[in-house]
Amino acid sequence: MTVSVKESSAETVSAKILEIRRKITDNSYVDNAVQRIASVLSRQITAQPCRLKEVIYG
């Protein structure tokens, strides 16, 4: 993944933005974040009852 960072003065960029920019250049951080998102989505999908029969059969 390529991340383009626009050069700007440190005065106009908050510390939080600088921290996030640093983190997203770290491949292990991004991989871990994607894994966490996938885990949360999987739990949410499997926690919902299957409503396919209701949709098909009314």
Buried (B, 14 or more C-beta within 10 A) or exposed (E): EEEEEEEEEEEEBEEEEEEEEEEBEEEEEBEEEEEEEEEEEEEEEEEEEEEEEEEEEE
